Amino acid sequence: MTRIDFAFGAPDRLRMACQVVRKRFLAGQRLVVYCKDGTRLAAFDRMLWAFDDTAFVPHVLANDPLASDTPVVLTAGDPLEAAQAAGPDGQPQPWLLNLDDDCPPGFEAFERLLEIVSDDPEDKQAARQRWRIYQTAGHTPQSHDLSRQAPGG
């Protein structure tokens, strides 16, 4: 069953997502980042290039010819198709990072799903909806309070 982790209390959802992606990349974890909102996905793509002067996180869109060689794949389409494009058989299955307001399609096929939630009231409300959908589907989401983490940690 998919492990679902919600990280609540992010001052900025996309910036925190960049930090999470960098941390997972440095740990050797492949990721599919899903958001059907093309504007938000494009903003995240731009931010991955510029969120930290010393960080480099290799990433491409799922339809890029280099997707199978790149550890972070961004998609507004089917995350499962992106996962297949992200790595041939024999490679570790990528985790799924959801930046959409809705649950990603096919999330059950992933070992792990990461959800990042800002303090924005609309973002928190959408996250509550997703939490309930995951619970109704039989999952037990885990909650992590980012506001209680030490600065820089």
C-alpha positions, -999 to 999 in steps of 0.1 A, spaced: 0 0 0 12 35 -8 27 54 21 13 90 20 31 118 38 16 153 42 40 180 52 19 209 67 29 244 75 52 252 45 57 290 43 58 286 5 46 254 -11 67 255 -43 99 265 -25 95 238 1 88 213 -28 121 224 -43 139 217 -11 122 183 -8 130 174 -44 167 184 -38 169 163 -6 153 133 -23 176 137 -53 207 138 -31 195 107 -14 193 89 -48 155 88 -50 138 93 -84 107 115 -84 77 122 -105 62 156 -98 26 159 -107 4 190 -112 -23 192 -139 -21 230 -136 4 238 -163 10 273 -149 19 260 -115 41 232 -130 59 257 -151 65 280 -121 79 250 -102 101 241 -132 116 276 -132 120 276 -94 139 244 -95 165 261 -116 168 292 -93 157 284 -58 193 280 -45 225 294 -60 244 263 -52 218 236 -58 213 217 -90 185 193 -94 184 176 -128 148 176 -141 128 175 -173 92 172 -185 79 137 -189 78 140 -227 115 150 -229 137 125 -247 160 126 -216 132 116 -191 146 81 -187 180 94 -178 168 122 -155 160 116 -118 132 142 -115 104 142 -141 76 168 -141 42 160 -156 7 175 -160 -4 142 -174 -7 107 -161 19 101 -133 21 64 -142 31 72 -178 57 97 -165 70 70 -141 74 46 -170 92 73 -190 113 82 -160 130 49 -158 133 16 -175 126 -17 -157 152 -25 -131 155 10 -117 140 18 -83 104 30 -87 101 68 -84 82 84 -56 53 108 -65 52 144 -53 18 160 -57 16 197 -63 -20 197 -76 -51 206 -56 -66 172 -63 -53 137 -57 -31 125 -85 -45 98 -107 -30 63 -102 -12 73 -69 -19 38 -56 8 24 -80 35 44 -63 54 32 -32 53 67 -17 33 99 -22 45 132 -9 21 161 -3 33 196 7 8 221 22 13 258 28 -4 279 54 -27 294 26 -63 287 36 -73 275 2 -43 252 0 -51 238 35 -87 232 25 -77 213 -6 -52 192 14 -80 183 39 -101 171 9 -72 150 -4 -66 136 31 -102 124 34 -101 109 -1 -70 89 8 -85 78 40 -117 67 23 -96 47 -1 -82 28 29 -49 47 33 -35 61 66 -18 94 57 11 105 79 12 141 90 44 162 95 44 197 109 70 218 91 65 247 114 80 227 143 112 220 125 143 238 135 154 266 110 177 252 84 166 216 92 
